[in-house]
Amino acid sequence: MSATPRVMNKEALGPEGARWVADALREAMAGGQRVSLALSGGSTTGQVYRELVKQDVPWALVDFYFVDERFVPPDHPDSNYLLAEQTLLKPLGIQPHQVFRMQGERADRDQAARDYEALLPEVLDVVVMGMGEDGHTASLFPGHAALEERQRRVLAVVGPKPPPWRMTLTLPVLQSARKVLGLVNGAGKRDIVARFRAGEDFPAARVTQAQWMMDTAAAGQDDVKGGGAMSTARSSGELAQFGVLGMGVMGQSLALNVADRGFRVSVWDIEPKRFDDVRAKGAPASLQGHAALEDFVASLERPRRILMMVTAGAPVDSVMGRLEPLLQPGDIVLDGGNSWFQDTRRREAAWTQKGLHFLGVGVSGGEEGARHGPSLMPGGPAEAYALVRPVLEAIAARSEGSPCVTHVGPDGAGHFVKMVHNGIEYADMQLLAETYDLLRRGLGLSTDALADLFTQWNQGIAESFLLETTLQVLRKKDPETGKPLVEQVLDKAGQKGTGKWTVQVALDLGVSVPSIAGALDARNLSSLKDERVAASRVLPGPTGESLSADERANLAAWVHDALYAARVATYAQGLRLIQAASREYKWNVSLAEMARIWRAGCIIRAKLLTPLREAFTQQPELSNLMLADNVAPVLEKMAPAWRKTVGVATRLGIPTPVFSASLAYFDSYRSAELPQNLTQAQRDAFGAHTYQRRDRPDAGFVHSDWS
């Protein structure tokens, strides 16, 4: 079995299967393209179809095909088409041109199969199939010659059950499908499921990419209390499906998240008492702790899937050194910490040589996100990602029905993207701090008045998780003084290093990220609290400056537009850095996909990501977000307010390093002429560094005697 099956109550099988199919369809049609859905017959699939009608899918973009069909008329009770028509096609109002039916009423069975073969798309996007009590799927039965067919895509076959003649897709079609859902239901299939999970070669087992869902009766488990998702009962001797190593706050939250999705989970920490904390948070029986690392590893089914949540740096190498002797070829370790991407590249290369898989996974969303749905950015071998994908998709946040996780690219791509995500986060937080400071000191707004204003902003284009968080901070009262708690917080900001890494890598790759650098500088300067207090007495700022009536009336609106524009410039810098690294390391990162998986769960989720995703979906090679057709006109409209905001702040002596740096980036990028002709002339004058002539730049570099 290629992927860990999901086990649930029989009542949950229909809704869960329907959600899976709907998610797969929406993901396949990203960008508005048509998609194909191949349907099977059977009572279990009928449950899914009835629930699928309730899902929000652009059905006009879906073409319907069939996995198999009996040679009976379409209105016959044994017709798979009839089942689909009654449960799905009619209720949805699907148009005839969208339905490609297997014509089971045809007398020439072989020709009917060949004709259907001509209708099939090259690759099916989504397939729903079942498994019979003998392990068959579609109408491909154990021992049948059709299992060895490699040329034909559709065959007429004789099955062991009446009515005997069937038309069926062949294994090459099923095996090439992009996504396949397998469904099993009932105690009568308990034996075949056990043999199937043990690795016996049944037809259903040959569709290796299938995600299987089954009820507890088929899986041989006790029924789950309640109507929720998967079983949480760990039977005696049953191996865990996923391991989490490191029970800090994030490790605990992720382990509980995985267990909530019905997977059997083993956990380990160097301090076993931390498992008591997990129990106190309501860990289900499917989550078990182990005092010994050896027992933890031995408790996992193969290939083992272990998520490490330990401090970046030397601790990761230390834990990997302890794990390696306990693992076997094909096992997978995921590093969910904020590791330096070059360390991840080194570790992945070393473990590949040993037959082990290593994935660097960016995890965003903090404790709450980890517990209920983070944004995940995994990088590493595609074949390893395929084996952990069911778990990661299950625990990820969801946006527009799709899980906020994707395979970012090879080796260190995931951790690199997470690092840049954090750099953007630094700048966005600083922009909100500058907004707060300018309106507080410039307009004299109280903390409560600012909260009221930001509440209005968060209902429009400025909507974001960080603005929402800012609102929560501003509304919180200090229980000791009754004043806003934020006013009691010392103005010294810390950092964990990812912002610094982002700026360092940008310098290495020759990419300008002034907004992120400005945010980093702001935090560094804030740490000089005592010096700043002393300097304020020696270096007075502007005196006697006040706002004009026009400025007082319009400053809040200007700052709103400046905030949005500066955010665009910040994202533009971060995405350009990802583009540069993707080219340098041959990662092939999709910026549209990054915008999609950042839309929920992560710290920088914001309404801005919607036009961002649209821009890079339409132009994947777009050189700069600010040039996008749906972005450039907005910046042009907001630029005057942006300039007025920075001008007012400068005149009042209120520092706005990221507003200013973002505006300078915008102006530099849009300028056809920059003064670096003088810079290059100076370099040539004192160091003979040469230069290119404006009138013939292709002629190469020249040197002049400037004396």
N, C-alpha and C positions, 0 to 999 in steps of 0.2 A: 504494500500500500504506500503510495508516494507521499500522501499528506495525511496528517493526523485527522481521523474522522471527528466530526462534531456530533455528540450524543445529546439527545434532549427528550423531553416528554413527547408523546405522540401528538398532543394538542399543539405543541410548539413547532412541529415539523413543517406544517404549511406556512405559517407566518415567517419563520426563519428562512425557509427555502425561497419564498417570494422576495424577501428583502435582498437575499444574495443575488437572485436573478436581476432584480431591478438595479442594484448597484453595478453589476457587471455590464448591463446594457447602457446605463448612463456613462460609465467610464469609456465604453467602446465608442460612443457617439460624441465624445468631447470634440468640439469644433463643428458639430452639425452634420457629420456624415451619416449615411444610412448604415444600419447594422442588421445582422442576421441572427435569428433565434430558432434553433431546432428543437422540436418538441417530441416527447415520447408519450406512450400510453401508460395506463395503470392507475390504480386508486390513489397511490401516494402522490403521483404527479398531479392528479386531479385536485388534491388538497392544495398544492402549491399554486395551481392556476387560479383557483377561486380566490386565493389571497392576493395573487399578483394583480388582479383587477383593481385592488385598492391602492396600488403603488403609483406614485407620481412619476410617470415615464412619458417622454414625447413619443407616443405610440405611432404617430404618423411616419416616424423615421425607422420603424422596425419592419423587416420582412420575415415572414414565418415559414419555416421549413419543417420537415418531419424526419425523425431518426429512423423509424420503421413503420410499416403498415401491413395489416393483413390484407390478403386479396379478397376483399368484400366491398360491397357498395358503400359510399360515404355515409349513408343513413343506417347502416347495419349496427346493431348493438356492440359488435366486436371492433368497430372502426376506431382507430386512434384519432382520426380526424374528427369524428363525431364528438368524442370526449372534449377535444380542444375547442371545437365550435361552441359547445354548450357552456363550458366553464370559463372560456377566455375570449374567444374571437367575437362572439355575438355580444356579450356584455360590454366589451370595449368598443364595439362598433367598427371593427377592423374592416377596411375596404378590400374587395375581392383581389385587386391587383397586388396587395401585400401578402397574399397567401399562396404558397407553392405546395399544393397538395400532391401526395403520392396517389396515383390513380389506381386504386385497388380493384376497381371494377373491370379493368382491361383484361381481355382474354389472352393476349400475347404478353405473358408475364415478363419474359426477357426484354422485349422491346419497351415495355413500360418502365423497366429499370433503367435501360439505356437512355430513354427520353428524360427521366428524372435526373440522371447523371448530368445531362446537358444544362439543366436548370440551376444546378448547385453553384454557389460562389466558390471561388478558389479556396478560401478559408472561411469556416464558420466562426462567427464571433462568440456566440454563447450556445451551449448545448445542455439540455436537461435529459438525463438518462436514469434508468433504474437498474436493479440487479435481481435476477430471479433466484429461486431456491436452488438451482443448479449452478449459479454463478454466471449465467448468461447476461448479456446486456445488448440493447437494440434487439435484433433477431440473429445474434451471433452466439451460437450454442457451443458448449464444450465438445472438442473433438471434431467439429465440423470443418470441412475443407475451406469454407469461406473465411476462416480465421487466417489463412495463409495468403489470401488474395492481396496483391500489391498494386495491380494495374487498374482494375475496375474500382469505381467509387460507390456504385450502387449495384446490388445483386438481388435476384429472385432466388429464394432458398426455401427448403422444406424444413420445418421445425418439428420437434417432438410432440407439440401440443396442438390440438385442433383450434381453429382451422389451420391446417399444416402449412399452406403456402404463405410466404411473407416476402415483403420487399424491405431491404435494409441498407443503411449506410455501412460501408466497410471500415475496418480498423484504420487505414490511412486517413480517412476523413475525420474520424473521431479523434485520432491521435494528433492531428494538426490543428484542431479547434483551439481558439485562443483561451476560452474558459469553459470548463465542464463542471456541472453539478451532478453528483450521483446521489440517489435517494433510495433508502432501504427502510422497510417498515414491517413490524410484526414479529412475534415469537417464532413463527414458522421458518424464519430465515436466520435464526440464531446460530445454527450449526454452520451454515455456509459463510456467515459473517466471521465467525471465529476462525475458520480455515482461510478465509480471504485475508484477514488481518495477520494471520501467521505466515502469509507469503505464498500460498498456493497459486498456481498459474491458471486462474480462471479468465474467461474473456473480459470480464469487467476490470480485472486487475491490469490488463494491458493498456488501458487508457490512463496512463500514469499521472497525467496532470490534473485528474479529476479531484475536486473537493467533495468528500462524502459526508452526507448528513444521515443519521439514522436515529430511530427511536430507541428508548432504553430496552424494550423487549428484544429487538433485533440485536442490540449490542450485548445482551446478557447481563444487564445491570438492573438493580432495583429501581423502581420508578422514582422519579424526583418529586418531592413535595412541592406543590404549587405549579404554576403553569409557565415558569420562566424558561431559561435557556437550557444549558447542558447539565448533565449529571455532576454532582459534587461529591458523590460517595466513592471513596477509594477502597476497592475490594482488596482482600488480602493478597499480597504479592504482586499487585498491579503496579507497573512502572509508571513514573511520572512522564508527562509529555513535554514539559518545559521546566528549566531550572533558572533560578535567579540567585546570583552570588553577590552578597553585599546587602545588608539590611539597614542601610541608612534610610533617611526619609524617602528619597526617590526610589530606592530598591523595594522598600515595603509597599509603597503605593503601586508600583508597577506589578509586583507579585500578586497583590490583591486584585488588581485590574485583570490580569491574566486568569486568575482563578474565577473571577466573576463571569468570565466568558466561557466557563465550562471546561477549561483545560485542567488536567491534573498537574500540580506544580510542586516542585521541591525547592527548598531554599536553604542557604547556608550563609553564615557570617563568622568571622574570626571570634566574635563575642556571642556565643550561643544565647545569652540572656536576651538579645535583641529579638529573638523569635517570640518571646513573651509579649513584646510590644505589638507584634503582628497579631497574635492571638487576641490581645485586648481590643484590636480594631475590628474584630469579627471575622477572623480567618476561617473559611469553610473547611470541612474535612478533606477536601481535595487538595489542600495546601499543607504540606508537611515539612517540618524543619529537621535538619540533621546536624549533630554536633561535630562529626568528623567529615572532612572534605571527601575522603574516600567513599564514605557511605552516601554522601550527596551525589557524587558522580555515578556510583553504582545504581542509584535509584531511578536513573533516567533511561527511557527507551532510546534505541539507536535509530538513526543517527542522533546523538545527543545534541540538544539545543540549549545553550547556557548563556544567559545574559549577565554580564559583569556590570555591577554598579559600584565601582570603587574609585577612589581619588585618582585623577589623571597623573601621569608621570611614572615614577619608579614603582608605586604600588601596583600598577597594571602589569608591568613586566614581572614583578614578584609573584603575583597571583598566577599569571600565565605559566611561569616556571614551575609552580606547584601543580597546576592542572595538566600540563603536557604529558607527564608519564602515565596519567590515569585515563587518557583519552585514546581513541582508536581512529584509524583513517576514516574520513568522512564526517567526523563530529564537527560541530559548529560552535564557535564562541563569538558572542557579540559584545562589543565594548560600548556601553551606553553612556559613558562619561564624556566630559568635554576634553578629549585628548587632542594633542597637537597632531594635525593631519599627517605630517611627515613621520611621526611615530607610528601612526596607523598604517601607512604605506610600508614601513619597515617590518612591522609585525605581520602584516598580511603576506608579504613576500616570503618571510622566514617560515611561516606555518604552511604555506602552499608547498614548500619543498618537503615538508614532513607528511603531506597527505591530509592536513587538517585545514578547516575553513575558518577564516576570521573576517568579521564584519565590524566596521566602525559605524555606530549608529548615533546620529544626533537626536537628542530628545529635548523637545521644547514644550513648555506649559507649566513648569514648576510642579509643586506637590499636587495641586488640584488637578492639573492636566494629566500627570502621571497616573493618578488614581482613577480618573473617569474618562480620559481620552486625550493623549498628547498628539502633537505633530511629530512625525518620525522621519528621519532622513538617513536611511541605511546606505552604506557604500561598501563594496566588496564584490566577490565573485557572484555572477548572476545565478549560477546553479545553487549556491548556498542560500541566496536570498529566496529562491523558489521554495526551499524547504522550510524557511521560517515565515514566509509570507502569510500563511493562514493565521498565525498567532499575531503578527504585527498588524494585519488588517483588522483583526477582531478587536484589538485594544485601542486602536487609533481613534482620534476624534473624527467626526464626519462633517463634511460640507457638501450640501446639495446631494446628499445620499451617498457620496463616495468617501472611502477612508482616506484620511490625510497622511498617507504614506506612499512612497514610490521608491523604486530602485534608482538612486541618484546617479550611480556610476561605479566604476571599479575602485579598488584600493581605498584611498583616503578621501574620495569625493564627498561622502556623507558628512564626515567631520569637518571638511573644509566649508561646506555649505552652512553647517550649523555655526561655525565660527563667524562667517560673514553675517548670518542671521543675528548673532549677538552684537556684532559691530553696528548693524542698523539699529538694533535695540538701544545701544548706548546713545546714538544720535537722536533717536526719537524721544527717549526719556529727557535728554538735555533740552530739546526743543520745547517740550512741555514745561520744563523748569523755567526756561527763559520766558515763555508765555506767561506763566504764573508771576514771575518777578516783574516783568514789564507792566502788566496790568495792575499788579499790587502797588508797585512804587510809582508808576507813571499816572495811573488813574485813581489810585488810592482805594481800590476795591478791597473789601474785606474778604476773608477766607470763605465765608458763607456766600457772599455775592459771586465770587469766582466759581464756587460749586454750582450755583444756579446757572451761570453763564455757560459753563462747560456741559451742563446737562442738556442745554439747548443744542450746543455744538455736536454732541454725541448722537443726535438724532438725524444728522445730515452727513455730508461727505467727509467730515472729520472723524466719524465714528471709528473707534478702535478699542482694543482691549486695554491699551495703556492709558487712554483717556478715561475709560471706565474705571480703571484702577485709581487714577488720579482723583476722580470724583469720590471714591470710597475713602481715600486718604484725607481729602479736604473736609468731608462730612464727620469724620471721627472726632469725638470730644475726649479731652484728657480727663480721666476720672478724678484726678487730684485737684485740678484748677478749674475745670469746666470750660476751658478754652479749647480751640481747635488743637488737637494733638500735634499736628504737623508743625505748629509754631513752637513746640517744645523740643523739636528734633534739631540737634546740632548740625550746622551746615558743612559737614565733612562726609563726602561720598567715597565708598570703597569700590573695589573691583577685583575680579578673579582672574583676569589675564586675557580673556578672549578678545576684548576690544584692542588691547595692545598687539596681540598676534595679528589681528586684521590689518592694522596700520603697517606693521612690519612686513607682512606678505605683500601688501599693496606696493610698498617701496621696492621690494624685490622684483615684482612683476611690472613695475613702471606704470601703475594705475593710480590715478588721483582720487583720494577719498578724504577731502578736507573736512567734510561734515563729521565723519567718524573720528578723525584726528582732533577736531575741535572739541568733541564731547570728551575724549580722553584727556585732553589738556585741561578741560573744565574740572574734571574730577581730581586731577593732580593738583591744580591750583587750590581747590577747595580744602585739600589736606593741610595747607599752610595757614591754618586758622589763626594762630598767634601772630604770625608775620603779617597777615592781612589786617588784623585789628591794629597793629602798630603802624602799618603803612597808611591806614585810613586817616591817621592823625597828621602824617607828614605830607601826603599826596592828596590834597582835597580835589574833588571833582568839580564839575560845573556848578556855579552858584547863580541864583536868581533866574534860572531857566524855568519856564512854565509852559504848559500846553496852550495852544490857541483854542478858540472856541471850536473851530473845525476839527482840530486834532482830538479834542476831548469828546466830541460827538461821534467821531468815526474810528478812533484808535482800535476799539475792540473788533470791529468788522475788518479793519486792515490786518490785525494780528491773526484773525481766523484764516484769511486767505494766505497770509504769509506762512502760517503753519502748514497748510496743505501743500503749498508750492515747495517749501523747504523739505517736506517729507518726500515729495517726488524726486527732488534732487538727491536726497540721501539714498533712496532706493536705487536710483539710477547708478550711483557710485558703487553700491554693493553688488548689483547685478552685473555691472561691467567687470568687477573684480572676479566674480564667478566665471564669467565668459572667458576672461584671460587665463585663469587657472585651468578651465576645461580644455582650452586649446593647448596649453603648455603640457598637461599631463594626459591628454587624449581621453577625457572622461565622457564627452558628449552629453553634458548636463542640459536638460530641457528647462529653460527659465519659465516657460508656461506651467510646467509641472511643479516647479518650486512655488510659484504663486498659488497654485491650487492647494498644495498641501500646507501652505502657511495660512490658508483662509480660515482655519479653525484649529483650536488646541494650542497654538503657539503664542508666545508673548507679543509678537509684532503683527498679529492678525488685525486687519483693518479693512474698511470698505475700499480703500485705495487699491487693494490687491485684485479687485474685480477688473477694473480697466487695465491694470498691469498684465493680468493673465490674457485678456483679450488682445493686447498689443503684441505679446510674444507668440500667441497662437496664430495671429495673422502674419506676423513677420518674425519667424524663429531666429533669424540672423540679425535682427535689429541692433544697430551698434550702440544706441543709447536710448533709454526709456523716454527721455525728454523729446525725442524726435517722433514718437508714435503719433499716428493720426488722431487718436482720441485723447492725447495728452498735451501736445504742443499748443493747441488753441487755448486750453485751460491755463497753461503757464503764461501765455501772452496776456490773458485777461487778468491774471492775478499779480503779475509782475509789478505794476504800479503800487499796489498795496504793500507788497513785499519791500519795495524800496522805501516807502514811507515809514514802515515799521522799523527798519534798520536805521533810517535817518533820525527818527524820534528817539530811539534808544541811544544812539551815539550822542545826540545833543544833550540828553539828560544824564549821560555817563553811566547808563545801565548796561552791563556787559551782555552781549548776545552773540557769543562766539559761533554757534552753529547756524543761527539765522544769517549771520554775516558771511560765514564760510560757504554756506549753500548758495547764497546770492552771488558771491564771487565766482563760484564754480559755474553757475548758470551763465553769468556774463562772460566768463572766459571761454566757455564751450561755444557760445553763440557768436563770438567775435571772430570775424574773418582776419583781423589784424591784431597781433599781440606784440608787446615790446621786447620779446625775446630776440629780436634781431640785434638789439643793443647788447643783450646778455651774451649772445654768441660772439659778437664782435669783441667784447671785453675778454672772453675766454681765448680768442685767437690772439689778441694784443698782448696779453701777459703770459700765455702758455702755449701759443702756436697750436691750438686745438682745431684749427681750420673751420670753414663754414661753407655753406652752399649759396650760390648767387641767386637772387630773386628772379633775375631775367633768364637764367638757364639752370634750374635746379637739378636737372637730370645730367648735367655735365660732370657731376662729382664734386668732391670737396677741394677747396683751395685755401691757400694761406696768403695773407698780405703783410707787408711791413708797415705797421701802423705808426711808426715813429717818423 
